[in-house]
């Protein structure tokens, strides 16, 4: 409709009050609708997506990896009905406009540089045919030819009449003029005007006519053979499927290869990712009211002013309010008071459950006998859960539940807010074999010894794993191939050949490097391209338990004595069994700051060894938060956890109010940074509110359910949180279990 096309082409202007007018970005409304289409498809709302596509006249800018895989396999196996149904949702016109724009800029610029401008004015590219249009047309043509080959001649003719205009405008008049379809082609590949009529004496004037001729020849050939009593099933005219008398399967494979190369791939969670990045930027620039003012570090320079006599004195600060921004409604909810004004507490915060705290177990992953889970992590898209076991196996769990198999209505009907970002019909109790053929064939990824740590790259394609013998591996998740193997990544004690256990790993933001920490008391950075160590971070006096890349503002990254510069800095943060958190310069590997949580003296531990006596217990977990910004949660093996700034200031202490003296063994934080989940050595899981520090819920049977031991709760080794849903998992590597299990809670 005209109204739909008008709204689709209208650009929306996105700007910030802190930016200049020149930095304003125009966002086409059509692209916003395409992002919504992708989000609806991801969420399983296919009918809603179809209604929006029909009303707006727009399609998807590309296909998700799973849909693209189904498209290629459908073309390879000749399931053209399924292939065309997938292609129907693709916005070929958008791809055409983008392709022609790039082509025009490239060739017009090249002509002007070469001096080939003939002065005839601007060239007309309207008759061009893009490679994707050609591939889609070939898929339709192949569908028609195979219908006729299977005896559905009338249906083939009907389909040809519907597709004749598309075939004539995109493909040469005869398939004899088709080039080798898997080369890149030249400029002539993109022109639709040259239909090769000069070589056929006017008999064939269009591609649809050529297809009709081939179907007619097939019918005549099989009719005459049938009258003679011969079998007609395998009879085909010459060049029926393509030049050089191509076979059916070869033509299918060529079209499948074209579709795989040319169909764009849409990244997962694109809309949610853009919203998160936008909100974080607006918080960073101060446009959105947030609670970050409560957690700002008061530097000496900021806290002093100079009077007329040149004397410095402390600057009085006004009490600030706690403000929270509602992304959907655009409202600001205020809690607190300022300048003597009356307090007002918004009911919207209390009544709006952004994330639910899990309360009951829902699924359990079970390993074989005498095999225990040492490490686990969710994939970024939430559709898989990776476990590493004591016997070296790496397995990916999470098989989609078909509609016939039913969906967990309790989850599907109640998810709201962030929980609705992805589909919920995933059975994590089963190995993921539907799209991971290597797991279906029992060809699993594995180490020679226990898998102690793992991490997934930001794009969700690579998996990094470490083991107790000092080996670090990088795998490609979709095919299970080993891309890199670093043996003895961390040196063993005593200078022997045996490597030291590697206890933590993280990919760099761009996925080109990995950061590891181990029992040799060091953290190391390795380049994946060169497969060698690039930097070593040395200074801890005991095992390094966690390591991570963090982007800090230079004000937070620099020390108090140095002058803060503008911009951000990439730093490395490590935590060790020596009780310290260290911040390192990401470029030079120089130590910038050492942070020691204020553990009470009664909880102190002594690590034996020369120059290794410390006054704190082992720090096993450090979690970096986006809200409050520039903060982290540090969890040592004591009865408390700490919300701290990167300057070392303690902003909040998390302690249990139901019992005293229980040590925290593992921890995780929810995606919105609202809830902190901590497993204690009494078998309970405690949920803290990060904003207030109060205990919101205690899961009493957490240790029992996650270890499978009713007589005695095992020590919990780790807690993981789903990237979008209110779903947490706990596991134990205790040898007292009959078999290792990981229990999910919702």
Secondary structure, DSSP 8 states (H G I E B T S, - for coil): -HHHHHHHH-EEEE--TTS-GGG-EEEEHHHHHHHHHHHHHHTT-HHHHHHHHHHH---BSSB-HHHHHHHHHHHHHT-HHHHHHHHHTB-HHHHHHHHHHHHHHHHHHHHHHHT---SS-S---TTB--HHHHHHHHHHHHHHHHHHHTT-HHHHHHHHHHHHHHHHHHS-SSGGG---TTS---GGGGBSS---GGGGTTS--SHHHHHHHHHHHHHHHHHHHHHTT---TT---TTSSSGGG--HHHHHHHHHHHHHHHS-B--TTHHHHHHHHHHHHHHHHT-S--SGGGG----TTTTEEE-TTS-EEE-------EEEE-TTT--EEEES-STT------HHHHH--SS----SEEEEEEEEET--EEEEEE-TTSS-EEEEETTSEEEEEEEE--TTT---HHHHHH--GGGGGS---EEEEEE--SS-HHHHTT--EE-SS-EEEEEE-TTS-EEEEEETTS-EEEEETTT--EEEEETTSS--GGG-SS---EEEEEE-TTSSEEEEEETTSEEEEEETTTTEEEEEEE--SS-EEEEEEEEEEHHHHS-SSS---SSEEEEEEEEETTS-EEEEETTT--EEEEE-----GGG-----STT---SS--EEEEEEESSSTTEEEEEESSSEEEEEETTS-EEEEEE-SS-SS--EEEEEE-TTS-EEEEEETTS-EEEEETTT--EEEEETTHHHHHHT-SSS-----EEEE-SSSS-EEEE---TTSSEEEEEEE-
